[in-house]
Amino acid sequence: MGRGKMGVTECLEQLLRRRPDLLPGVSVESVTLIRPSDGSSGDVWIALSEDRPVAIVRRCEIRRAAKRLLWAHTLAECVDPVGGRRPLPQLLGAEMSWWRTRRVGGPVFVEEWLEGNSLASVPESERVGHASALAQSLGALHAVRAPAWGWPVGRPRLDFRPRLDRMIGHRLAFLGDHADLIAPLTPARLAEWTRAQRGAMPPHRDFALVHNHVAEDDLLIHPTGQVMLIDIGSLQYGPPEPDLVASLHALAIPEGDPEPLLGPYLAHRSAEEAEAIRSRLPLFMVLRDLSKLRSLVRKGSADTHAAEMAAIRARVVRAVTERFPLRSGERSS
């Protein structure tokens, strides 16, 4: 194949051979790249050496996304190890030069290869067994704090409540034309509840380093049992509650007992902080579910996902009437 007709994969392999420092300890002449079989976007490759995975290669076509990923890896270095291993992938190297990456279409990042299986491959009935390990990894991530939320560049944003007000407004506005989706609740009753929750919400005194995109295919079960948080391009500072709510869903226990995750996660926090986090969780649970409802309706998937939408409706009702996911002894109408 002529040089001018090389595909992206071949150009990436050529780049790695020219930059052996991106794959320390590996003979780059033997490296080949393959696409993942599932769970990744089209800009991800697995680097093989002698048929053994040695790294993950990411290509960012949008340079702004590349800068965010570089920042994310910088932030990840602030996270303390859990059991001797940081629960986030390590960056082995990056090539940001436009000249060197012009043939592959954007900056290139090389991350360490992590052994293990995606949480998505674990049967839902067995995922709760990984709750404590996930709580440890989230705890290490969220232990990194900052006084402002968002990316640690630009104008600092000290108060998350205006952002929260916009989130609530967008979701309630959607229900104006879809009141049946939350029956027997009414949009007016839900609006009253969200306003009350928002008004009583303890303010965030600081913000945690959050994954911001937790899902079952972004959680890797390492052979040691540690839960690794991968695909970290959305890493930033923010409230920890969305990560916790998304983790309950990833563990397939959003209708069950949340304590296998919340208990170990909150065990090392002060009683005041633990109760503040618990008090905020019902509202964030509802906001996540309303966002999912809106997405299904906009995609025209309401009929084909009737069972899922019914489960979401039941969760919204339960959050409003029982303040789920508080502990069972603390729920009230």
MARROMI-381752 format. One record per residue (C-alpha): y, x, z; chain; residue in one letter. Coordinates in steps of 0.2 Angstrom, whole numbers. Each point is the difference from the previous one (the first is absolute). Layout:
BEGIN
+-------+-------+-------+------+------+
!    yy !    xx !    zz ! unit ! code !
+-------+-------+-------+------+------+
!     Y !     X !     Z !    A !    a !
...
+-------+-------+-------+------+------+
// end
This chain:
BEGIN
+-------+-------+-------+------+------+
!    yy !    xx !    zz ! unit ! code !
+-------+-------+-------+------+------+
!     0 !     0 !     0 !    A !    m !
!    17 !     7 !    -5 !    A !    g !
!    13 !     4 !    14 !    A !    r !
!    12 !   -14 !    -6 !    A !    g !
!   -14 !   -13 !     1 !    A !    k !
!    -6 !     4 !    17 !    A !    m !
!    -1 !   -15 !    12 !    A !    g !
!     7 !    -1 !    17 !    A !    v !
!   -16 !     5 !     9 !    A !    t !
!    -2 !    16 !   -11 !    A !    e !
!    18 !     5 !     3 !    A !    c !
!    -2 !    -2 !    19 !    A !    l !
!   -15 !    11 !    -1 !    A !    e !
!    10 !    13 !    -9 !    A !    q !
!    14 !    -1 !    12 !    A !    l !
!   -12 !     3 !    15 !    A !    l !
!    -7 !    15 !    -9 !    A !    r !
!    18 !     7 !    -2 !    A !    r !
!     4 !    -4 !    18 !    A !    r !
!   -16 !     5 !    10 !    A !    p !
!    11 !     0 !    16 !    A !    d !
!    -1 !   -19 !    -1 !    A !    l !
!   -19 !     1 !     4 !    A !    l !
!    -2 !    14 !    13 !    A !    p !
!   -17 !     6 !     2 !    A !    g !
!    -7 !    -8 !   -16 !    A !    v !
!    -4 !     9 !   -17 !    A !    s !
!    12 !   -10 !   -11 !    A !    v !
!   -10 !     5 !   -16 !    A !    e !
!   -14 !   -11 !     6 !    A !    s !
!    11 !   -15 !     4 !    A !    v !
!    -1 !   -17 !    -9 !    A !    t !
!     8 !   -16 !     3 !    A !    l !
!    -7 !   -17 !     0 !    A !    i !
!     7 !   -18 !     4 !    A !    r !
!    -5 !    -8 !    16 !    A !    p !
!   -13 !   -14 !    -3 !    A !    s !
!    11 !   -12 !    10 !    A !    d !
!    14 !    -3 !    13 !    A !    g !
!    13 !    11 !    -9 !    A !    s !
!    14 !    -2 !   -12 !    A !    s !
!     0 !     8 !   -17 !    A !    g !
!     9 !    15 !     6 !    A !    d !
!   -13 !     7 !    11 !    A !    v !
!   -14 !    12 !    -4 !    A !    w !
!   -14 !     9 !    10 !    A !    i !
!    -2 !    18 !    -3 !    A !    a !
!   -17 !     7 !    -1 !    A !    l !
!    -6 !    18 !     2 !    A !    s !
!   -19 !     2 !    -4 !    A !    e !
!    -2 !   -19 !     0 !    A !    d !
!     7 !     0 !    18 !    A !    r !
!    16 !    -9 !     4 !    A !    p !
!    13 !    12 !     7 !    A !    v !
!    17 !    -9 !    -2 !    A !    a !
!    10 !   -16 !    -5 !    A !    i !
!    12 !     3 !   -14 !    A !    v !
!    15 !   -13 !    -1 !    A !    r !
!    12 !    -1 !   -14 !    A !    r !
!    17 !    -9 !     2 !    A !    c !
!     8 !    -6 !   -16 !    A !    e !
!    16 !    -5 !     9 !    A !    i !
!     9 !    14 !     8 !    A !    r !
!     7 !   -10 !    14 !    A !    r !
!   -18 !    -5 !     5 !    A !    a !
!    -4 !    19 !     0 !    A !    a !
!    14 !     3 !    12 !    A !    k !
!    -6 !   -14 !    12 !    A !    r !
!   -17 !     7 !     0 !    A !    l !
!     6 !    18 !     3 !    A !    l !
!    10 !    -8 !    15 !    A !    w !
!   -15 !    -9 !     6 !    A !    a !
!   -11 !    16 !     1 !    A !    h !
!    15 !     8 !     9 !    A !    t !
!     0 !   -14 !    13 !    A !    l !
!   -19 !     0 !     1 !    A !    a !
!     0 !    18 !     6 !    A !    e !
!     9 !    -7 !    16 !    A !    c !
!   -16 !   -10 !     5 !    A !    v !
!   -11 !     8 !    13 !    A !    d !
!   -18 !     2 !    -3 !    A !    p !
!   -13 !   -12 !     6 !    A !    v !
!   -16 !     9 !     6 !    A !    g !
!     6 !    16 !    -9 !    A !    g !
!     4 !    -9 !   -17 !    A !    r !
!    17 !    -7 !    -5 !    A !    r !
!    -4 !   -18 !    -5 !    A !    p !
!     9 !     2 !   -17 !    A !    l !
!    -4 !    10 !   -15 !    A !    p !
!     7 !    18 !    -1 !    A !    q !
!    11 !     5 !   -15 !    A !    l !
!    -8 !    16 !    -8 !    A !    l !
!    14 !     2 !   -12 !    A !    g !
!    13 !    -8 !   -12 !    A !    a !
!     7 !     4 !   -17 !    A !    e !
!    17 !    -9 !    -2 !    A !    m !
!     7 !    10 !   -14 !    A !    s !
!     4 !   -11 !   -15 !    A !    w !
!    -4 !    15 !   -12 !    A !    w !
!   -17 !     3 !     7 !    A !    r !
!    -5 !   -19 !     1 !    A !    t !
!     8 !    -6 !   -16 !    A !    r !
!   -17 !    -1 !    -8 !    A !    r !
!    -8 !   -10 !    14 !    A !    v !
!    14 !   -12 !     1 !    A !    g !
!     7 !     4 !    18 !    A !    g !
!    -1 !     9 !    16 !    A !    p !
!   -18 !     5 !     6 !    A !    v !
!    -6 !    -1 !    18 !    A !    f !
!   -17 !     8 !     6 !    A !    v !
!    -7 !    -7 !    16 !    A !    e !
!   -15 !     5 !    10 !    A !    e !
!   -16 !    -9 !    -4 !    A !    w !
!    -6 !   -11 !    15 !    A !    l !
!   -18 !    -4 !     2 !    A !    e !
!    -5 !   -18 !     5 !    A !    g !
!     0 !   -17 !    -6 !    A !    n !
!    13 !   -13 !    -2 !    A !    s !
!     1 !   -14 !    13 !    A !    l !
!    -1 !   -12 !   -15 !    A !    a !
!   -18 !     5 !    -2 !    A !    s !
!    -4 !    -5 !    18 !    A !    v !
!    -7 !   -18 !     2 !    A !    p !
!    14 !   -10 !     8 !    A !    e !
!   -12 !    -5 !    14 !    A !    s !
!    -1 !    19 !     5 !    A !    e !
!    18 !     5 !    -2 !    A !    r !
!     5 !    -4 !    18 !    A !    v !
!   -11 !    15 !     5 !    A !    g !
!    14 !    11 !    -7 !    A !    h !
!    14 !    -8 !     9 !    A !    a !
!     1 !    13 !    14 !    A !    s !
!     0 !    14 !   -12 !    A !    a !
!    14 !    -8 !   -10 !    A !    l !
!    10 !    -3 !    15 !    A !    a !
!    -1 !    18 !     4 !    A !    q !
!     6 !     5 !   -17 !    A !    s !
!    14 !   -13 !     0 !    A !    l !
!     5 !     6 !    17 !    A !    g !
!     2 !    18 !    -6 !    A !    a !
!    10 !    -6 !   -15 !    A !    l !
!    11 !   -12 !    10 !    A !    h !
!     3 !    13 !    14 !    A !    a !
!    13 !     9 !   -12 !    A !    v !
!    16 !    -8 !     3 !    A !    r !
!    18 !    -1 !    -7 !    A !    a !
!    16 !   -10 !     5 !    A !    p !
!     2 !    -7 !   -17 !    A !    a !
!   -12 !   -10 !   -12 !    A !    w !
!    -4 !     4 !   -18 !    A !    g !
!     0 !    17 !    -9 !    A !    w !
!     7 !    14 !    10 !    A !    p !
!    14 !     3 !   -13 !    A !    v !
!    16 !    -9 !    -4 !    A !    g !
!     9 !   -12 !    11 !    A !    r !
!    -9 !    -4 !    17 !    A !    p !
!    -6 !   -18 !     3 !    A !    r !
!     0 !    -2 !    19 !    A !    l !
!    -4 !   -19 !     1 !    A !    d !
!   -15 !    -8 !    -9 !    A !    f !
!     5 !   -18 !     4 !    A !    r !
!    11 !    -3 !   -15 !    A !    p !
!   -15 !     6 !   -11 !    A !    r !
!   -11 !   -12 !    10 !    A !    l !
!    12 !   -14 !    -2 !    A !    d !
!    -1 !     2 !   -19 !    A !    r !
!   -19 !     0 !     0 !    A !    m !
!     0 !   -16 !    10 !    A !    i !
!    13 !    -8 !   -11 !    A !    g !
!   -10 !     4 !   -16 !    A !    h !
!   -16 !    -6 !     6 !    A !    r !
!     7 !   -17 !     7 !    A !    l !
!    10 !    -3 !   -16 !    A !    a !
!   -17 !     1 !   -10 !    A !    f !
!    -7 !   -13 !    12 !    A !    l !
!    13 !   -12 !    -5 !    A !    g !
!   -10 !    -5 !   -16 !    A !    d !
!   -17 !     3 !     8 !    A !    h !
!     0 !    -9 !    16 !    A !    a !
!   -18 !    -5 !    -2 !    A !    d !
!    -6 !    18 !     1 !    A !    l !
!     3 !     0 !    19 !    A !    i !
!    -4 !   -18 !     5 !    A !    a !
!    -1 !    -7 !    13 !    A !    p !
!    15 !    11 !     4 !    A !    l !
!    16 !    -4 !    -9 !    A !    t !
!    12 !    13 !    -7 !    A !    p !
!    13 !    -6 !    13 !    A !    a !
!   -13 !     3 !    15 !    A !    r !
!    -4 !    17 !    -7 !    A !    l !
!    19 !     4 !    -2 !    A !    a !
!     3 !    -5 !    18 !    A !    e !
!   -15 !    11 !     6 !    A !    w !
!     5 !    15 !   -10 !    A !    t !
!    18 !    -1 !     6 !    A !    r !
!    -6 !    -1 !    18 !    A !    a !
!   -11 !    14 !    -2 !    A !    q !
!    13 !    11 !    -8 !    A !    r !
!    13 !    -5 !    13 !    A !    g !
!   -12 !     5 !    14 !    A !    a !
!    -6 !    16 !    -8 !    A !    m !
!     3 !    15 !    10 !    A !    p !
!    10 !    13 !   -11 !    A !    p !
!    -8 !    15 !    -6 !    A !    h !
!     7 !    15 !    10 !    A !    r !
!    -7 !    12 !   -13 !    A !    d !
!   -11 !     0 !   -15 !    A !    f !
!   -17 !     7 !    -3 !    A !    a !
!    -7 !     9 !   -15 !    A !    l !
!   -10 !   -13 !    -9 !    A !    v !
!   -12 !     0 !   -15 !    A !    h !
!     8 !   -16 !    -6 !    A !    n !
!   -14 !    -4 !   -12 !    A !    h !
!   -16 !    -2 !    11 !    A !    v !
!   -14 !    -8 !   -10 !    A !    a !
!   -19 !     2 !     1 !    A !    e !
!     0 !    11 !   -15 !    A !    d !
!    13 !    12 !     7 !    A !    d !
!   -11 !     3 !    16 !    A !    l !
!   -13 !    13 !    -1 !    A !    l !
!   -15 !     2 !    12 !    A !    i !
!    -3 !    18 !     2 !    A !    h !
!   -17 !     6 !     4 !    A !    p !
!     6 !     4 !    18 !    A !    t !
!     4 !   -18 !     2 !    A !    g !
!    19 !     3 !    -1 !    A !    q !
!    10 !   -12 !   -10 !    A !    v !
!    11 !     9 !   -12 !    A !    m !
!    16 !    -8 !    -7 !    A !    l !
!     1 !     4 !   -19 !    A !    i !
!    12 !    -4 !   -14 !    A !    d !
!    15 !     4 !    10 !    A !    i !
!    14 !    -2 !   -12 !    A !    g !
!     8 !   -14 !    10 !    A !    s !
!     1 !    10 !    16 !    A !    l !
!    17 !    -3 !     8 !    A !    q !
!     7 !    -5 !    17 !    A !    y !
!     0 !   -18 !     5 !    A !    g !
!    -7 !   -13 !    13 !    A !    p !
!   -19 !     3 !     3 !    A !    p !
!    -4 !   -18 !     0 !    A !    e !
!    -3 !    -2 !   -18 !    A !    p !
!   -13 !    14 !     0 !    A !    d !
!    -9 !    -8 !    14 !    A !    l !
!     0 !   -17 !    -8 !    A !    v !
!    -6 !     8 !   -16 !    A !    a !
!   -14 !     9 !     9 !    A !    s !
!    -6 !   -16 !     8 !    A !    l !
!    -2 !    -7 !   -17 !    A !    h !
!    -8 !    16 !    -7 !    A !    a !
!   -13 !    -1 !    15 !    A !    l !
!    -4 !   -18 !    -5 !    A !    a !
!     5 !    -6 !    17 !    A !    i !
!    16 !   -10 !    -3 !    A !    p !
!    -8 !   -16 !     7 !    A !    e !
!   -10 !     9 !    14 !    A !    g !
!     4 !    10 !    15 !    A !    d !
!    13 !    13 !    -3 !    A !    p !
!    -3 !    10 !    16 !    A !    e !
!   -12 !    13 !    -8 !    A !    p !
!    15 !     6 !   -10 !    A !    l !
!    14 !    -4 !    12 !    A !    l !
!    -8 !     5 !    16 !    A !    g !
!    -2 !    19 !    -4 !    A !    p !
!    15 !     0 !   -11 !    A !    y !
!    11 !    -6 !    15 !    A !    l !
!    -9 !     9 !    14 !    A !    a !
!    11 !    15 !     0 !    A !    h !
!    16 !    -9 !    -1 !    A !    r !
!    11 !    -6 !    14 !    A !    s !
!    -3 !   -18 !     6 !    A !    a !
!    18 !    -5 !    -6 !    A !    e !
!    -3 !     7 !   -18 !    A !    e !
!   -17 !    -7 !    -1 !    A !    a !
!     6 !   -17 !     4 !    A !    e !
!    15 !     1 !   -12 !    A !    a !
!   -12 !     5 !   -14 !    A !    i !
!   -12 !   -15 !     4 !    A !    r !
!    15 !   -12 !     1 !    A !    s !
!     5 !     5 !   -18 !    A !    r !
!   -17 !    -1 !    -8 !    A !    l !
!    -1 !   -19 !    -3 !    A !    p !
!    15 !     0 !   -10 !    A !    l !
!    -5 !    15 !   -11 !    A !    f !
!   -17 !    -9 !    -2 !    A !    m !
!     8 !   -15 !    -7 !    A !    v !
!    12 !    10 !   -11 !    A !    l !
!   -15 !     9 !    -8 !    A !    r !
!    -9 !   -16 !    -3 !    A !    d !
!    14 !    -9 !    -7 !    A !    l !
!     3 !    15 !   -12 !    A !    s !
!   -18 !    -2 !    -5 !    A !    k !
!     1 !   -18 !    -3 !    A !    l !
!    16 !     2 !   -11 !    A !    r !
!    -9 !    14 !   -10 !    A !    s !
!   -15 !   -11 !    -4 !    A !    l !
!    11 !   -15 !    -5 !    A !    v !
!    11 !    11 !   -11 !    A !    r !
!   -16 !     7 !    -9 !    A !    k !
!    -7 !   -17 !    -3 !    A !    g !
!   -15 !     3 !    11 !    A !    s !
!     2 !   -14 !    12 !    A !    a !
!   -15 !   -10 !    -7 !    A !    d !
!   -12 !    15 !    -2 !    A !    t !
!     5 !     7 !    18 !    A !    h !
!    -1 !   -17 !     9 !    A !    a !
!   -11 !     6 !    14 !    A !    a !
!    11 !    15 !     3 !    A !    e !
!    16 !   -10 !     0 !    A !    m !
!    -9 !   -12 !    13 !    A !    a !
!    -4 !    15 !    11 !    A !    a !
!    19 !     5 !    -1 !    A !    i !
!     6 !   -17 !     4 !    A !    r !
!   -12 !     0 !    15 !    A !    a !
!     7 !    17 !     6 !    A !    r !
!    18 !    -6 !    -2 !    A !    v !
!    -4 !   -16 !    11 !    A !    v !
!    -9 !    11 !    13 !    A !    r !
!    14 !    12 !     1 !    A !    a !
!    13 !   -14 !     3 !    A !    v !
!   -11 !   -10 !    12 !    A !    t !
!    -9 !    15 !     9 !    A !    e !
!    12 !    14 !    -4 !    A !    r !
!   -15 !    10 !    -7 !    A !    f !
!    -4 !    15 !     1 !    A !    p !
!     5 !     0 !    18 !    A !    l !
!   -14 !     2 !    13 !    A !    r !
!    -9 !   -17 !     3 !    A !    s !
!     7 !    -1 !    17 !    A !    g !
!    18 !     2 !    -6 !    A !    e !
!     0 !   -13 !   -14 !    A !    r !
!    10 !   -16 !     3 !    A !    s !
!     6 !   -14 !   -11 !    A !    s !
+-------+-------+-------+------+------+
// end
